[in-house]
C-alpha cells in the first residue's frame, strides 16, 4: 500500500527517534516470542512421530489410548509410560522391556525395534506450561536452576513459563482495553465538542456522575458475584475507563469547530460526520496520542492491581500481578520479586517510549536529526 507524503514524513520522524524505534523492535520481538508461547513453554511436545505419523500435541488433543495406552484422558507426555508408548509405537509392553532399552527411552534416545519405525518427540525449550507442577525436590518456592531458569513459585510452577504467558496476557488486555476505551471516548468527546449546546451540557453532567462511581468497588463486587474472568475484567475496565479521553477530545473539537476550513466544509454541504472524523479529528490526534501511554500503562497496572488484591483473573491464570503477590508473601525468595519488577519495568518502559515516538511523529513541530 502506497503511503501518502504526510504519512511517509511521520514514519521517517518515528524512525529518527532512535529510542522509540529500538523500543518498537525490542517489544515486537518479545511480543512475537510470547505470541507463540505454546511452542516455547509447554508440557506437551511440539511434534511427535508415532508409527510414522506426525502429530502436533500443542494444537490437537490426543488421548493416551491414541498411543496404544489404556485411558481416554489426554496423554501425559512427561510420563515414562507414555514416552515408552511413543518410542515403541505401542507394540512392546514397556514393563517387559530390557533395562538397557528402558534406559534409552528415558534418555530420549532413538530406539531401534524391528518391525516398525521408532517414534520420537520434539519438546519446547521450556518443558513446562504455566499450570504445570514441577516435580523437583525441596520446598517451594525453589531457586533458579538449569531446569527452572527463574525458579518456581510457591506451588512449584515454573516462573519463566508464567512470565512468558503473563506478558502476552497483559499486553492483549491492555491493547483491547485501550482500543475500546479510545473509540468510545473519541466518539463521545467529538459529539460533545462539535455540537456543543445542550448536547455538551447533558454529556458533561452524565460524565460527572459516572466519574463519581467508585469503579474499584464495583469491579470487586461484580467479580465476586459473576466470578473472575478475562472478558469480564475487560468489559468492566472499558466501562469505567472510556471517560479518560473525552475531556481532551471535547476541548480539541470545541477549539477547531470554528476554524475556517471547518466552516468552508459546512458551506460546501459536507456531512457532520465527515467534518468531524476526516477534517477535525486528524488535527486532534497529537493530543489524543499524548494520552495513549497513560491509558495502556494504566490498563496493565490496573490488571496487576486487581490480581494483587485477589479480585482479578482466576488464580490459575498466568498473572504478573499474582507473581508480585507471591513475591510479597515469600520474602525469602527474592527471585520472585526481581522477576516481577523487571517484567513490569521492561514492558511499561518499552510501551511508553513507543507511544512517545508515535506522538512526536504526528506533531509537525517535532524534528529529529
N, C-alpha and C positions, 0 to 999 in steps of 0.2 A: 504494500500500500504506500502510495506516494504521500509524504508529509508536506504540509503547507510550509512556506518560508517562515512563518511565525513559529510553528511547532519545531521546525528544524533549529531555529535560534534557541528555543527553550531547551531542546535536547543538548545542544552544544554547551549552553550555560551550565546544565546539570553535570555534564562530563568534566567541565573545567573545575568544578567544585570537587577536588580530589577526595576530601573526607567523605562526602556524600556518595561519590561514585564507588569508592572502595568499600564503603559500608554496604552498598547495594549488592556488590559482588559477593562479599562475605555472607551477608544474610541470605542471598539466593542459594549459595552453596549449602548452607546449614539447613535451609528450608527444604531443598530438594532431597538432602540426605534423610531428614526426618519424614518427608512425604512418603518415602519408601521404607518406613520403619519396620514393616513386617518382614522385609528382606534383609534387614540389618540386625535386628534384635528379636528373636523368636525361639520358642521351644519346639518348633516344627522345622524340618528340613526345607530348604528352598526347592530341592529337586531330589526325587527318589527314582531309582531304577529297580523295578520289581518284575522279574521274569521277562526282561527285555522291554517292558512298558515304562515310559517316563511319566511320572506323576508330580504334581506341584501341591504339596500338602498345605502350604501357606495360603493357598487360594481355594482349595477344594477339601471337602470333608471326606475322610477315609476312615472306616471303622477298622478295628483290629481283625475282624473277620475277612476284610478285603485283602489282608496279608496272610491269610491262612490260619488266623487265630480263632479263638472261641467266642469272643464278645462282639456285640453290635455297637458298643460305645466307641468313641473316637480313639484311635490308636495313640498311645503314649510313646512317642518316638524315642524318648530317653530311656525307656525300659529295656534292659538287656534282652528280654524275651522277644520284644518287637524288633529290635535290631537284628536278632538272630533270624527271625522270620523273613525279614527283608533280604538279608545277605544270602540265606539258603533257599530263598524262593518258597518257603513253607513246605519244602519237600523232605526236610530232615527234622526229626524230633530233636529239638535243641538240647534237651536234658540228656539225650543219649549220645551226644557228640563227644568225640575225644577231647581231652583237656587242651591239647595244643590248638585244635580248631576253635574251641571256645575262646581261648586267649586271642586268636586272630580276630574274631568277631568283636570282642570287647575293645580291641585296639583300633577298630575301624579299618582293618586291612581287607584287601580283596581275597575272597575265599574261592578256591577252585574246586568245585564239586562236579563230578561227572554227570552229564545228562542235561544240564541247563546252564543258562548264562547267570553268573553270580550277580547279586544285586549290590547297590551302593547308594550312599546318601551324600548330599552336599548341604552343609549346615551354614547358617548365618555366622557372621563374625562374632556376634554375641549370642550364645545359645540359650537365651532366656527371654521370655515375654515379660511385660510389665507385671503380670499376675503370677508369674512362676515363683514358687517357693524353692529357693536354692538349698540343695542338700549339702550343707557344709557343717563341719564340726564347730564347737564353741558356742558362745552366747551371741544373741543378736542385740544390736547391730554389729556386723562383722567388718573389720577394717578392709581397706583396698588390698587386692591381691591380683595375681596373674589371671585368676578365673573371674573375679569381680573387680573391674578396674576402678570403680568408685565405691566399692564396698557394698554392703547390704543394709536395708533399713531394719526397723525393729520387728518386722515379721519375716525377715530373711528373703526379701525380694530384691533383685538386682537394681541398684540405684542408677547405673548407667542406662539400662533399658527404660526405666521410669522417666529419666530426664529426656531421652530421645522422644518418647511418646508424649510426655508432658509439654515439651517445646512445641510440637506440632499442634497439640490441642489448644494451647494458649494462643498461638498465632491464628488458628482458624476462628477461635472465639472472638478475638479482637477484631479481625477483619470483618466477620459477619456483623458484629455489633456496630462497628464504626460505619460501615457502608449503609446499613439500615437506618441508623440514627441520623446520619448525614442527609440521606434522601428525604426523610420526614422533616428534619429541621430546616433544610434548604427550601422545601416547598412551603412550609408554614411561614418562614421568615419572608419569603418572596411575596406571598399573598398579602401579608401584613403591610410590608413596606410599599408595595406597588399600589394597592388600592387605598390604603390609609383609612381615614374617617372612622365610621362605626366598626368596620371590619377589624381595623387595627385595635380599636378600643376594647372590643369584646375578646379578641385573641389575647391581648395583654392581661386582662383580668383573669382569664382562664389559666394562663401560664403562671400567674402569681399564685393562684390557688393550687394548681398542680405542683408547683415547685415547693409548696409548703408541706406536701405529703412526705412523711418520713420513709423514704424508699427502702432503707436498710431493714427497718422493722417489717415492712410489707413483704420484702423478699424472704425474710426469715419465716414469717407466718405462712406464706404460700408454699415454701419448700417443706415446711413441717406438715402441711395438710396434703399436698399433692405428691410429695416425695421429691427427692433430689434427682435432677436430670439435666443434661446439657441444654436441650432446647427450651426447657422451662426457664433456665437462667438467661439464655439469650433473649427470650421474649420479655422477661421482667427487666432486664438491663436496658433494652431498647425502649421499653415503656416509660422508663424514668430518665433516660439519657438523651432523648431527641431534642430536648429544650436547649442543649448547650450551644447550638449554632444559631438558634432563632434570633436572638438579640443582635448578633453580628450581621447576619444576612438582612435583617429588617433595616438596620441603620444604613447599609450599603444601598438598598433599594430606595429608601427614603431620600438619600442624597442624589441618586442617579436618575430618579424618575422625572425630574425637571430639566435634565440636560437637553441640549439642542438636538442631538441625534435621536433621542427618545421621542421628542415632540415631532420631529420630522417623520419618524417611522409611523407614529399615530396618524399624522396628517395624510400619509400615503395609504392608510387603511390597513396597516399590518395588524394582525390579531394581537390581543394582550398576551397570550401565551408565548407567541414568537418574540415579542418585545422583551418579555421577562427572561426567557431562558436562552435566547440567542444573542440578545444585544446587551442586556444589563448583567446577567449572571457571569459571563466571562470576565467582566471588569471587577466582579466581586470575588474572583477566585483566589487572589492573593490573600485577602483577609480570611477566606474560608480555609485555605491550606495552612495558614498560621495556626489554626486550632486543631488540625488533624493529629499532630504529635501528642497533644494533650488528651485527645479522645482515645487514641489507640493504646497509649500507655495507661490511661485511666481504666480502660476495659480490662487489660491484663492485670493491673493492680487490684481492681475490684474482684475479679475472679479469684485471685490469690488470697485476698482478704476473707472472702466468704469460705473458701476451703480451709483457711487457717482457723476460722471460727467454728468450722464443722457444719456450715449451712450451705455449702457449695455443691460440688459434684459428689457422686457416690464415693464411699471410702475406697472402693477398689479401683477407681479411675486414676490414671497417671497424672496426678496434680502436683504442680510445683509448690502450691500453697500448702498442701498436705505434707510435702517434704520439709518445708520450713517449720511446720508444727512439730514434726518429728525431731528436727534439729533442736528446737527449744526444749523438748521433753527428754532429749538424750544428749546432755552437755558433755558426757564422757565420749561421745562420738563426733569429734569436730569436723570430720569429712562430710557429714550431712549438712552442717551449716555452711561450710565453704562451697559445697556444690550448689546449694540453693542460691547463695549470694552471687556467685559468678554466672549462674544460669540467667538470673534476672538482670544482672548488670550488663552482660553482653547483649542479651536480647533487646532490652529497652534502649541502650545506648545506640545500637545499630539502627533501630527504628526511628529514633529522634533525629539522628544525623541524616537519614534518608529523606525524611519529610522536611527537614530544614532545607536540604538541597532542592527538593521539588518546589517549595515555597519561593526560594530565591530565583529559581529558573523561570517562574511565572511573573516575577517582579521586573518590569522593564528598566527600573533604576539600578538593578544589580548587574555588575560586570565582573568577570573573573579573568585573571591572567595566568 
